[in-house]
Amino acid sequence: MSRQKIIIIGSNGRLGRALLEACHPRFDVVAMTRYDLDLAWSERRICEALDPIDADLVLLTAGNTNVDHCELYPDEAEQLNVTAPGAIARWCARRGIRLINFSSDYVFDGEKTQPYTEEDPINPLSVYGQSKADGEEATLAASDRHLVVRLTWLYGPGKALATPDWAVELAVKDEHLHVVSDRTGCPSFTGDIAAALEPLLFDDRARGLLHLCNSGACTWLEWAQYCIDCAVECGVEVKTRVVEPLSMDDLFGNRAIRPRHTVLSTAKYEALTGRTLPDWRVPLKHYVEAFVAPRFLRI
């Protein structure tokens, strides 16, 4: 019996790599990078890139996630986060293939003080948030089998430095570090997201919208502080041991408005799987120990 085949679009990105690692042992995986399928292409060219592949599932992890860049270049955000995903969703629907697309907590305005559920109304504050909301709509309009997974504060190994890398690097270099203390969410490790999603890949009960993140919640300041604490435990020498608070109102340089409170409820995921993702501190400690601290330890 042949194994099911999965296409991962954006396989060299942070999330794509984690999904590739999680899926490869059990499934035949076609890993597509920008060179194989560029979301900037026309719908016709995108379909031509996909046509030769006989797949059972498509995971779309590519897109423009640079929030301030999207604010400056809304047409690009539209193409990469709405038009191209819509084209892929329609191609999948015509082939009878299930698509899982990934969205963001930025579809919410952050005014709700309780965790957001999949049923809560959206109200994006930025071009990026609006493009992700429109991408959700384009995906789900193509087929009722498709799934959109909303993620929040994603980090993990990748080409670019993630927030934990940035926090520790600044603590090593600078004597004072100020981080936003009035923005709340949940850091989510790509490895945990990929592992949590695996049992739902071919489960048609998981359709429409789904929230997925590590358990618990924290502010950006608490996130950065825990990263530094873990690095110090590993022997990293820092100039800044304690992070100082900063209000979002005092930030300069951000072109896009960020939502202040975007904790996501994972009750739907837990009902489908009977599983709960680990507390955000557990994978973060491992990530700092395995990927961040070694960069700064003297050999």
C-alpha positions as CSV (number, residue, x, y, z in Angstrom):
1,M,0.0,0.0,0.0
2,S,1.4,3.4,-1.1
3,R,1.9,6.1,1.5
4,Q,-0.1,9.3,1.4
5,K,1.6,12.2,-0.3
6,I,1.9,15.7,1.2
7,I,3.0,18.8,-0.6
8,I,4.6,21.4,1.7
9,I,4.7,24.8,0.1
10,G,7.4,27.0,1.9
11,S,9.3,23.9,3.1
12,N,12.4,25.9,3.9
13,G,10.7,28.4,6.2
14,R,10.5,28.1,10.0
15,L,7.2,26.3,10.1
16,G,7.7,24.4,6.9
17,R,10.9,22.9,8.2
18,A,9.1,21.7,11.3
19,L,6.3,20.2,9.3
20,L,8.7,18.5,7.0
21,E,10.5,16.9,9.9
22,A,7.2,15.7,11.5
23,C,5.7,14.4,8.3
24,H,8.7,12.8,6.6
25,P,8.7,9.5,8.6
26,R,5.1,8.6,7.9
27,F,4.3,10.3,4.5
28,D,5.8,10.9,1.1
29,V,6.6,14.6,1.2
30,V,7.1,16.9,-1.8
31,A,9.0,19.9,-0.4
32,M,8.5,23.0,-2.4
33,T,10.5,26.2,-1.9
34,R,10.1,29.6,-3.7
35,Y,12.2,28.2,-6.5
36,D,9.6,25.5,-7.1
37,L,6.5,27.6,-6.5
38,D,6.6,31.4,-5.9
39,L,3.5,33.0,-4.5
40,A,4.2,36.0,-6.6
41,W,3.4,33.9,-9.8
42,S,0.1,34.1,-11.6
43,E,-2.6,31.6,-10.9
44,R,-1.9,29.8,-14.1
45,R,1.8,29.4,-13.4
46,I,1.1,28.3,-9.8
47,C,-1.3,25.6,-11.1
48,E,1.2,24.5,-13.7
49,A,3.8,24.0,-10.9
50,L,1.3,21.8,-9.0
51,D,-0.3,19.9,-11.8
52,P,2.3,17.2,-12.2
53,I,2.1,16.2,-8.5
54,D,-0.4,13.6,-7.4
55,A,-0.9,14.6,-3.8
56,D,-3.4,13.8,-1.0
57,L,-2.8,17.0,1.1
58,V,-1.2,20.4,0.7
59,L,0.3,22.4,3.6
60,L,0.7,26.1,2.7
61,T,3.2,27.6,5.1
62,A,4.6,30.3,2.7
63,G,3.4,34.0,2.8
64,N,4.5,37.5,3.8
65,T,4.7,37.6,7.5
66,N,6.7,40.9,7.8
67,V,4.0,43.1,9.4
68,D,5.6,46.5,8.7
69,H,6.6,45.5,5.1
70,C,3.0,44.6,4.4
71,E,2.0,48.1,5.6
72,L,4.3,49.7,3.1
73,Y,3.5,47.3,0.2
74,P,-0.2,46.3,0.5
75,D,-0.3,45.0,-3.1
76,E,2.4,42.5,-2.3
77,A,0.6,41.4,0.9
78,E,-2.5,40.9,-1.2
79,Q,-0.7,38.8,-3.7
80,L,1.2,36.6,-1.3
81,N,-1.4,36.2,1.5
82,V,-4.7,36.3,-0.5
83,T,-4.4,35.9,-4.2
84,A,-1.9,33.0,-4.3
85,P,-3.5,31.1,-1.4
86,G,-6.8,31.4,-3.1
87,A,-5.4,30.0,-6.3
88,I,-3.9,27.1,-4.5
89,A,-7.1,26.5,-2.6
90,R,-9.1,26.3,-5.8
91,W,-6.5,24.0,-7.4
92,C,-6.8,21.7,-4.4
93,A,-10.6,21.8,-4.6
94,R,-10.7,20.9,-8.3
95,R,-8.4,17.9,-7.5
96,G,-10.4,16.8,-4.4
97,I,-7.3,17.5,-2.3
98,R,-7.4,18.9,1.2
99,L,-5.6,22.2,1.9
100,I,-4.3,23.4,5.3
101,N,-3.4,27.1,5.3
102,F,-1.9,29.0,8.2
103,S,-3.1,32.3,9.5
104,S,-2.4,34.7,12.4
105,D,-3.7,36.2,15.6
106,Y,-3.4,39.5,13.8
107,V,-6.9,39.0,12.4
108,F,-8.1,40.1,15.8
109,D,-8.0,43.7,17.3
110,G,-6.8,42.6,20.7
111,E,-9.6,44.3,22.6
112,K,-10.9,41.0,24.1
113,T,-9.5,40.2,27.5
114,Q,-10.4,36.5,27.4
115,P,-8.8,34.0,24.9
116,Y,-10.2,34.3,21.4
117,T,-12.2,31.4,20.0
118,E,-12.7,30.4,16.4
119,E,-16.2,31.9,16.6
120,D,-15.1,35.4,17.7
121,P,-15.5,38.2,15.1
122,I,-12.3,39.4,13.5
123,N,-11.3,43.0,13.2
124,P,-7.7,43.4,11.8
125,L,-5.8,46.5,12.6
126,S,-3.1,46.3,9.9
127,V,-2.6,45.5,6.2
128,Y,-1.0,42.3,7.3
129,G,-3.9,41.3,9.5
130,Q,-6.4,42.2,6.8
131,S,-4.5,40.1,4.2
132,K,-4.5,37.1,6.5
133,A,-8.2,37.5,7.1
134,D,-8.9,37.7,3.4
135,G,-6.6,34.7,2.8
136,E,-8.7,32.7,5.3
137,E,-11.8,33.6,3.4
138,A,-10.3,32.7,0.1
139,T,-9.1,29.4,1.4
140,L,-12.4,28.3,3.0
141,A,-14.5,29.6,0.1
142,A,-12.8,27.0,-2.2
143,S,-13.8,23.9,-0.2
144,D,-15.5,23.0,3.0
145,R,-12.8,20.4,3.6
146,H,-10.0,23.0,3.8
147,L,-8.6,24.0,7.2
148,V,-7.1,27.3,8.3
149,V,-4.9,27.1,11.4
150,R,-4.3,30.4,13.3
151,L,-1.0,30.6,15.1
152,T,0.5,33.2,17.5
153,W,4.1,34.3,18.3
154,L,5.7,31.5,16.3
155,Y,9.4,30.7,16.8
156,G,11.8,27.9,16.0
157,P,14.9,27.1,14.1
158,G,15.3,28.9,10.8
159,K,17.5,31.0,8.6
160,A,16.4,34.3,10.3
161,L,16.8,34.8,14.1
162,A,13.6,34.3,16.1
163,T,12.5,36.4,19.0
164,P,14.4,34.3,21.7
165,D,17.6,34.7,19.7
166,W,17.0,38.5,19.5
167,A,16.3,38.8,23.2
168,V,19.4,37.0,24.3
169,E,21.6,38.7,21.7
170,L,20.5,42.1,23.0
171,A,21.0,41.1,26.6
172,V,24.6,40.0,25.8
173,K,25.4,43.3,24.0
174,D,23.4,46.0,25.8
175,E,23.4,47.2,29.4
176,H,19.7,48.1,29.2
177,L,16.9,46.2,27.5
178,H,13.4,47.6,27.3
179,V,10.6,45.2,26.0
180,V,6.9,45.8,25.6
181,S,5.0,44.8,28.8
182,D,1.4,45.5,27.7
183,R,1.1,43.1,24.9
184,T,-0.1,39.5,25.7
185,G,-0.1,36.3,23.7
186,C,1.5,32.9,23.7
187,P,4.9,31.9,22.3
188,S,4.4,28.8,20.1
189,F,7.3,26.5,19.2
190,T,7.2,25.2,15.6
191,G,8.1,21.7,16.6
192,D,5.1,21.5,19.0
193,I,2.8,23.0,16.4
194,A,3.9,20.4,13.8
195,A,3.5,17.5,16.2
196,A,0.1,18.7,17.4
197,L,-1.2,19.1,13.9
198,E,-0.1,15.6,12.7
199,P,-3.1,13.7,14.0
200,L,-5.5,16.1,12.2
201,L,-3.8,16.2,8.8
202,F,-6.3,13.8,7.3
203,D,-9.1,14.2,9.8
204,D,-12.1,15.8,8.1
205,R,-13.6,16.8,11.4
206,A,-10.9,19.4,11.5
207,R,-12.2,21.9,9.0
208,G,-12.9,25.6,8.8
209,L,-10.9,27.5,11.5
210,L,-8.7,26.1,14.2
211,H,-6.6,27.8,16.9
212,L,-3.3,26.2,17.8
213,C,-0.6,27.4,20.2
214,N,1.3,26.3,23.3
215,S,-0.5,26.5,26.6
216,G,-0.5,29.5,28.9
217,A,0.1,33.2,28.1
218,C,2.6,35.9,28.8
219,T,3.6,39.4,27.9
220,W,6.5,40.2,25.5
221,L,8.5,41.3,28.5
222,E,7.9,38.0,30.3
223,W,8.8,36.1,27.1
224,A,12.1,38.0,26.7
225,Q,12.9,37.7,30.4
226,Y,12.4,33.9,30.4
227,C,14.7,33.6,27.4
228,I,17.4,35.5,29.2
229,D,16.9,33.5,32.4
230,C,17.3,30.2,30.4
231,A,20.4,31.5,28.7
232,V,22.0,32.6,31.9
233,E,21.3,29.1,33.4
234,C,23.3,27.7,30.4
235,G,26.3,29.9,31.3
236,V,25.7,32.7,28.8
237,E,27.3,36.0,30.1
238,V,24.9,38.9,29.7
239,K,25.1,42.6,30.4
240,T,21.4,42.9,31.0
241,R,20.0,40.5,33.6
242,V,16.6,42.1,34.1
243,V,14.4,43.4,31.3
244,E,12.7,46.8,31.8
245,P,9.1,47.5,30.8
246,L,8.1,49.5,27.8
247,S,4.6,50.5,26.7
248,M,3.4,49.9,23.2
249,D,2.4,53.6,23.2
250,D,6.1,54.5,23.5
251,L,7.3,52.4,20.6
252,F,8.8,54.1,17.6
253,G,9.4,52.7,14.1
254,N,6.5,50.4,13.8
255,R,4.3,51.3,10.8
256,A,1.6,48.8,11.5
257,I,-0.6,48.7,14.6
258,R,-0.2,45.5,16.7
259,P,-3.1,44.0,18.7
260,R,-2.4,44.1,22.4
261,H,-4.1,40.9,23.6
262,T,-4.3,37.9,21.3
263,V,-4.3,34.8,23.5
264,L,-6.0,32.0,21.6
265,S,-8.3,29.4,23.0
266,T,-7.3,25.9,21.9
267,A,-10.5,24.2,23.3
268,K,-11.6,23.1,19.8
269,Y,-8.3,21.4,19.2
270,E,-8.4,19.7,22.6
271,A,-11.9,18.5,21.9
272,L,-10.8,17.0,18.6
273,T,-7.7,15.3,19.9
274,G,-7.9,14.9,23.6
275,R,-4.5,16.6,23.7
276,T,-3.2,19.8,25.3
277,L,0.0,21.5,24.0
278,P,2.9,21.9,26.6
279,D,3.2,25.1,28.6
280,W,5.1,27.8,26.6
281,R,8.0,27.7,29.0
282,V,8.8,24.0,28.3
283,P,9.8,24.2,24.6
284,L,11.2,27.7,25.0
285,K,13.7,26.4,27.6
286,H,14.7,23.6,25.2
287,Y,15.0,26.0,22.3
288,V,17.3,28.3,24.2
289,E,19.5,25.5,25.4
290,A,19.7,23.8,22.0
291,F,19.8,26.7,19.6
292,V,20.4,30.0,21.3
293,A,22.8,29.6,24.1
294,P,25.5,27.7,22.0
295,R,25.9,30.8,19.9
296,F,27.2,32.8,22.9
297,L,29.1,30.2,24.9
298,R,32.9,30.5,24.8
299,I,34.6,27.3,23.7
